[in-house]
Amino acid sequence: AEGAHLLSLARGRLPEHPTEALAYSIASLELVDRPELRHVALEALWRGPTEFRFPFNAPFPQLIDFSPDGRWLAAFVPEGGAGLWPSDGGPPTPLEGSEDGFFPRFSPLGDLVAASVTSAGQALGLWSVPEGRLLRTFRLGDEGQANLIRISPDSKNLLACRGWTEGGQKQHECLAWAVGGGESVMVARMEASIASATVFPDMDPTWSRLAWADGRKVHVAPLEGTTVNTAAATTIGHDGVVTGVYFDEQGRRLATSVDRGETIHVWSLEHDPPVLVRTLNAQGLGRGGVEAGLYLRFAPSGSLLAGYGGVLWDLTSPPEARPLPGRGCGWELALEPEGRWLATGCRSTMSFWPLGRPYPQILTGHAASVTGLAFTPDGQRLVSASMDNLVRLWPLRGSSAERSRILHQSEGALAQAGALAMAPDGSFVVIGDNLGKVRVLPLDGG
């Protein structure tokens, strides 16, 4: 009876929290071993990564970042302020003199970490890694607060941007300092639509471009020395108000979100003008009514894109593959450089999600049971037949912007495809139905 009760709890939690469902199903299996219990446990594992939760009561939302070698995670520590958490599970090293430690950011070399010294965000601290020794502080000014912090690839310069509202417009100002000290240098001053008042700019980690939102537009300007040439900016138009701008670690792609994060566009910056290579639907994803696209982070490899709540897209998967559903909270995300972990942060906890094993890629588009499948010989496309009377062609290349399309639509239940076979050269499929008819469907649309 106790095992049956735990099974009921597992099934009830499966849609919302697979990790909790897995815990209940394992507890039930410890009492009685039944196939239905094993099925629930396997389904929980199949749905996505399990959560390892590290609870403590932080005074503000967790803001986190992995070091480039994956050995350290910068985050709040229980004793107050920010600290460096080691990957071997040992105690954290506090960052000397930090009260809050907002927006932590490691240098590309991993020898430095910078963050706002206080939640007001008007002063920055720079610490040594792994000692956590405060090297110096930098004053941003009294207007606005820090919303972007970057250390140059050679660890010689520090950049920070701050924003405030003035005269019905959003004002951005970016300053740079030599890491060794000295006066600040004005890098850029931008003005944007008030519709983008809550959107932070982003700096390409290679220090070659700066991007910022301006209503329905995104401007991408080159960095020349320590100055952004705003006059040479490229403008990318959108069909909605832009709510997020994020570079990948190599500076080759830019992710933008529109309409409160419901839609995500991924742009290739290796073309001039930038080329749209992928569009992701984030509507209904995320947590607590916040769409997943409102906060994004690329994995260092560029193959993964994480969204608010821990939603995870594999950018090498088919264009219409469903993302792995997130179950975390908090605005902050960090992807371990080797792609082994996703960390999410919120006020009361940090959560870690293992990404080391493969997860299924789920394609949705049929309205009834799938009755036949066939890959093309090169493995680049898949053909499916369904009881919804459709035969559909799916592109499987993650780099393709091609969407699935209908090859054939039959009329009536008896005309449904009951058998499906792929031509040896992949140029067509053959379907047979219960009316005694055979159809040849060219994959090129003929």
Sequence and secondary structure as in RCSB ss.txt:
>XXXX:A:sequence
AEGAHLLSLARGRLPEHPTEALAYSIASLELVDRPELRHVALEALWRGPTEFRFPFNAPFPQLIDFSPDGRWLAA
FVPEGGAGLWPSDGGPPTPLEGSEDGFFPRFSPLGDLVAASVTSAGQALGLWSVPEGRLLRTFRLGDEGQANLIR
ISPDSKNLLACRGWTEGGQKQHECLAWAVGGGESVMVARMEASIASATVFPDMDPTWSRLAWADGRKVHVAPLEG
TTVNTAAATTIGHDGVVTGVYFDEQGRRLATSVDRGETIHVWSLEHDPPVLVRTLNAQGLGRGGVEAGLYLRFAP
SGSLLAGYGGVLWDLTSPPEARPLPGRGCGWELALEPEGRWLATGCRSTMSFWPLGRPYPQILTGHAASVTGLAF
TPDGQRLVSASMDNLVRLWPLRGSSAERSRILHQSEGALAQAGALAMAPDGSFVVIGDNLGKVRVLPLDGG
>XXXX:A:secstr
 HHHHHHHHHHHHTTT HHHHHHHHHHHHTT   HHHHHHHHHHHHHS   EEEE   SS    EE TTSSEEEE
E TTSSEEEEETTS   EE TT SS EEEEE TTSSEEEEESSTT SEEEEEETTT  EEEEEE  SSSEEEEEE
E TTSSEEEEEEEEEETTEEEEEEEEEETT    EEEEEEEEEGGGTT   EE TTSSEEEEEETTEEEEEEEET
TEE GGG EEEE SS EEEEEE TTSSEEEEEETTTTEEEEEESSSSS EEEEEEE TT SBTTB GGGSEEE T
TSSEEEEGGGEEEETTS TTB  B     SSEEEE TTSSEEEEE SSEEEEEE  S     B   SS EEEEEE
 TTSSEEEEEETTSEEEEEE  TT     EEEEE SSGGGSEEEEEE TTSSEEEEEETTS EEEEETT  
